[in-house]
Amino acid sequence: MEQTVEQKLKALYELQTIHTQIDKIRQVRGELPMEVTDLEDEVAGLETRIQKIKNELDDLEDLVVTRKNAIKDAQVAAKKYETQLNEVKNNREYDAIQKEIEIQGLDIQVAEKKIKEHGFEIASKTEVYEKALADLEEHKKALEIKKAELENITSETQKEEDELSVRANEAEKHIDERLLIAYKRLRGNSKNGLAVVTIQRDSCAGCFNQIPPQRQMDIRQHKKVIVCEHCGRILVDEALAHDQVPQEG
């Protein structure tokens, strides 16, 4: 059966009343859900960064081991060439072996220099690594506290919010699709979530702009859906609002 405008307005105002109660419950939580999400992101970011630094430190340690092995190999080769010096038959052979010994010596110097550089880099990265670990521990503690706060508040209000959400879903079934879309759009565009408001002291309760007497009369007649000329919210009169079933909470 086709609803009258008055029935449509009552259904809209009832839905608004339920949504306002849900909004109040969520306001109690304040910024906590966002703070928890931000901290979770920061913890994940720090864990990724720590793993990256750990991999870089492991690579540097591997390079140090490789350089040390290269030094050992060069030392062994140099000793072998030094032994061969005693067996040379001419100057050309002596010069060639001497050149090889020099090359091994240069390789040792380069490897030692690189080990020193890697040592500085390891020390620097270890400092950053330890700082990141301390930051992670701090963030994890803060996250634990914020989560506990949120869980505490949520556990107190979740049952009520769930019940109100069920009522809101039920109320939506009694509103035609076109009006419901308009209502949701208005709610989304409004900072306080109000899409349907009453007239208070001859003004719109949403934006507080005055409503002309003739327009107030039209609103009281419930012949058509009337919106505020200033903010676009749907207007209902006090009589229709008070005609609602008393809300819990």
Secondary structure as a PSIPRED ss2 file (coil, helix, strand):
# PSIPRED VFORMAT (PSIPRED V4.0)

   1 M C   1.000  0.000  0.000
   2 E C   1.000  0.000  0.000
   3 Q C   1.000  0.000  0.000
   4 T C   1.000  0.000  0.000
   5 V H   0.000  1.000  0.000
   6 E H   0.000  1.000  0.000
   7 Q H   0.000  1.000  0.000
   8 K H   0.000  1.000  0.000
   9 L H   0.000  1.000  0.000
  10 K H   0.000  1.000  0.000
  11 A H   0.000  1.000  0.000
  12 L H   0.000  1.000  0.000
  13 Y H   0.000  1.000  0.000
  14 E H   0.000  1.000  0.000
  15 L H   0.000  1.000  0.000
  16 Q H   0.000  1.000  0.000
  17 T H   0.000  1.000  0.000
  18 I H   0.000  1.000  0.000
  19 H H   0.000  1.000  0.000
  20 T H   0.000  1.000  0.000
  21 Q H   0.000  1.000  0.000
  22 I H   0.000  1.000  0.000
  23 D H   0.000  1.000  0.000
  24 K H   0.000  1.000  0.000
  25 I H   0.000  1.000  0.000
  26 R H   0.000  1.000  0.000
  27 Q H   0.000  1.000  0.000
  28 V H   0.000  1.000  0.000
  29 R H   0.000  1.000  0.000
  30 G C   1.000  0.000  0.000
  31 E C   1.000  0.000  0.000
  32 L H   0.000  1.000  0.000
  33 P H   0.000  1.000  0.000
  34 M H   0.000  1.000  0.000
  35 E H   0.000  1.000  0.000
  36 V H   0.000  1.000  0.000
  37 T H   0.000  1.000  0.000
  38 D H   0.000  1.000  0.000
  39 L H   0.000  1.000  0.000
  40 E H   0.000  1.000  0.000
  41 D H   0.000  1.000  0.000
  42 E H   0.000  1.000  0.000
  43 V H   0.000  1.000  0.000
  44 A H   0.000  1.000  0.000
  45 G H   0.000  1.000  0.000
  46 L H   0.000  1.000  0.000
  47 E H   0.000  1.000  0.000
  48 T H   0.000  1.000  0.000
  49 R H   0.000  1.000  0.000
  50 I H   0.000  1.000  0.000
  51 Q H   0.000  1.000  0.000
  52 K H   0.000  1.000  0.000
  53 I H   0.000  1.000  0.000
  54 K H   0.000  1.000  0.000
  55 N H   0.000  1.000  0.000
  56 E H   0.000  1.000  0.000
  57 L H   0.000  1.000  0.000
  58 D H   0.000  1.000  0.000
  59 D H   0.000  1.000  0.000
  60 L H   0.000  1.000  0.000
  61 E H   0.000  1.000  0.000
  62 D H   0.000  1.000  0.000
  63 L H   0.000  1.000  0.000
  64 V H   0.000  1.000  0.000
  65 V H   0.000  1.000  0.000
  66 T H   0.000  1.000  0.000
  67 R H   0.000  1.000  0.000
  68 K H   0.000  1.000  0.000
  69 N H   0.000  1.000  0.000
  70 A H   0.000  1.000  0.000
  71 I H   0.000  1.000  0.000
  72 K H   0.000  1.000  0.000
  73 D H   0.000  1.000  0.000
  74 A H   0.000  1.000  0.000
  75 Q H   0.000  1.000  0.000
  76 V H   0.000  1.000  0.000
  77 A H   0.000  1.000  0.000
  78 A H   0.000  1.000  0.000
  79 K H   0.000  1.000  0.000
  80 K H   0.000  1.000  0.000
  81 Y H   0.000  1.000  0.000
  82 E H   0.000  1.000  0.000
  83 T H   0.000  1.000  0.000
  84 Q H   0.000  1.000  0.000
  85 L H   0.000  1.000  0.000
  86 N C   1.000  0.000  0.000
  87 E C   1.000  0.000  0.000
  88 V C   1.000  0.000  0.000
  89 K C   1.000  0.000  0.000
  90 N C   1.000  0.000  0.000
  91 N H   0.000  1.000  0.000
  92 R H   0.000  1.000  0.000
  93 E H   0.000  1.000  0.000
  94 Y H   0.000  1.000  0.000
  95 D H   0.000  1.000  0.000
  96 A H   0.000  1.000  0.000
  97 I H   0.000  1.000  0.000
  98 Q H   0.000  1.000  0.000
  99 K H   0.000  1.000  0.000
 100 E H   0.000  1.000  0.000
 101 I H   0.000  1.000  0.000
 102 E H   0.000  1.000  0.000
 103 I H   0.000  1.000  0.000
 104 Q H   0.000  1.000  0.000
 105 G H   0.000  1.000  0.000
 106 L H   0.000  1.000  0.000
 107 D H   0.000  1.000  0.000
 108 I H   0.000  1.000  0.000
 109 Q H   0.000  1.000  0.000
 110 V H   0.000  1.000  0.000
 111 A H   0.000  1.000  0.000
 112 E H   0.000  1.000  0.000
 113 K H   0.000  1.000  0.000
 114 K H   0.000  1.000  0.000
 115 I H   0.000  1.000  0.000
 116 K H   0.000  1.000  0.000
 117 E H   0.000  1.000  0.000
 118 H H   0.000  1.000  0.000
 119 G H   0.000  1.000  0.000
 120 F H   0.000  1.000  0.000
 121 E H   0.000  1.000  0.000
 122 I H   0.000  1.000  0.000
 123 A H   0.000  1.000  0.000
 124 S H   0.000  1.000  0.000
 125 K H   0.000  1.000  0.000
 126 T H   0.000  1.000  0.000
 127 E H   0.000  1.000  0.000
 128 V H   0.000  1.000  0.000
 129 Y H   0.000  1.000  0.000
 130 E H   0.000  1.000  0.000
 131 K H   0.000  1.000  0.000
 132 A H   0.000  1.000  0.000
 133 L H   0.000  1.000  0.000
 134 A H   0.000  1.000  0.000
 135 D H   0.000  1.000  0.000
 136 L H   0.000  1.000  0.000
 137 E H   0.000  1.000  0.000
 138 E H   0.000  1.000  0.000
 139 H H   0.000  1.000  0.000
 140 K H   0.000  1.000  0.000
 141 K H   0.000  1.000  0.000
 142 A H   0.000  1.000  0.000
 143 L H   0.000  1.000  0.000
 144 E H   0.000  1.000  0.000
 145 I H   0.000  1.000  0.000
 146 K H   0.000  1.000  0.000
 147 K H   0.000  1.000  0.000
 148 A H   0.000  1.000  0.000
 149 E H   0.000  1.000  0.000
 150 L H   0.000  1.000  0.000
 151 E H   0.000  1.000  0.000
 152 N H   0.000  1.000  0.000
 153 I H   0.000  1.000  0.000
 154 T H   0.000  1.000  0.000
 155 S H   0.000  1.000  0.000
 156 E H   0.000  1.000  0.000
 157 T H   0.000  1.000  0.000
 158 Q H   0.000  1.000  0.000
 159 K H   0.000  1.000  0.000
 160 E H   0.000  1.000  0.000
 161 E H   0.000  1.000  0.000
 162 D H   0.000  1.000  0.000
 163 E H   0.000  1.000  0.000
 164 L H   0.000  1.000  0.000
 165 S H   0.000  1.000  0.000
 166 V H   0.000  1.000  0.000
 167 R H   0.000  1.000  0.000
 168 A H   0.000  1.000  0.000
 169 N H   0.000  1.000  0.000
 170 E H   0.000  1.000  0.000
 171 A H   0.000  1.000  0.000
 172 E H   0.000  1.000  0.000
 173 K C   1.000  0.000  0.000
 174 H C   1.000  0.000  0.000
 175 I C   1.000  0.000  0.000
 176 D C   1.000  0.000  0.000
 177 E H   0.000  1.000  0.000
 178 R H   0.000  1.000  0.000
 179 L H   0.000  1.000  0.000
 180 L H   0.000  1.000  0.000
 181 I H   0.000  1.000  0.000
 182 A H   0.000  1.000  0.000
 183 Y H   0.000  1.000  0.000
 184 K H   0.000  1.000  0.000
 185 R H   0.000  1.000  0.000
 186 L H   0.000  1.000  0.000
 187 R H   0.000  1.000  0.000
 188 G H   0.000  1.000  0.000
 189 N H   0.000  1.000  0.000
 190 S C   1.000  0.000  0.000
 191 K C   1.000  0.000  0.000
 192 N C   1.000  0.000  0.000
 193 G C   1.000  0.000  0.000
 194 L C   1.000  0.000  0.000
 195 A C   1.000  0.000  0.000
 196 V E   0.000  0.000  1.000
 197 V E   0.000  0.000  1.000
 198 T E   0.000  0.000  1.000
 199 I E   0.000  0.000  1.000
 200 Q E   0.000  0.000  1.000
 201 R C   1.000  0.000  0.000
 202 D C   1.000  0.000  0.000
 203 S E   0.000  0.000  1.000
 204 C E   0.000  0.000  1.000
 205 A C   1.000  0.000  0.000
 206 G C   1.000  0.000  0.000
 207 C C   1.000  0.000  0.000
 208 F C   1.000  0.000  0.000
 209 N C   1.000  0.000  0.000
 210 Q E   0.000  0.000  1.000
 211 I C   1.000  0.000  0.000
 212 P C   1.000  0.000  0.000
 213 P H   0.000  1.000  0.000
 214 Q H   0.000  1.000  0.000
 215 R H   0.000  1.000  0.000
 216 Q H   0.000  1.000  0.000
 217 M H   0.000  1.000  0.000
 218 D H   0.000  1.000  0.000
 219 I H   0.000  1.000  0.000
 220 R H   0.000  1.000  0.000
 221 Q H   0.000  1.000  0.000
 222 H C   1.000  0.000  0.000
 223 K C   1.000  0.000  0.000
 224 K C   1.000  0.000  0.000
 225 V C   1.000  0.000  0.000
 226 I C   1.000  0.000  0.000
 227 V E   0.000  0.000  1.000
 228 C C   1.000  0.000  0.000
 229 E C   1.000  0.000  0.000
 230 H C   1.000  0.000  0.000
 231 C C   1.000  0.000  0.000
 232 G C   1.000  0.000  0.000
 233 R C   1.000  0.000  0.000
 234 I E   0.000  0.000  1.000
 235 L E   0.000  0.000  1.000
 236 V E   0.000  0.000  1.000
 237 D C   1.000  0.000  0.000
 238 E H   0.000  1.000  0.000
 239 A H   0.000  1.000  0.000
 240 L H   0.000  1.000  0.000
 241 A H   0.000  1.000  0.000
 242 H H   0.000  1.000  0.000
 243 D C   1.000  0.000  0.000
 244 Q C   1.000  0.000  0.000
 245 V C   1.000  0.000  0.000
 246 P C   1.000  0.000  0.000
 247 Q C   1.000  0.000  0.000
 248 E C   1.000  0.000  0.000
 249 G C   1.000  0.000  0.000
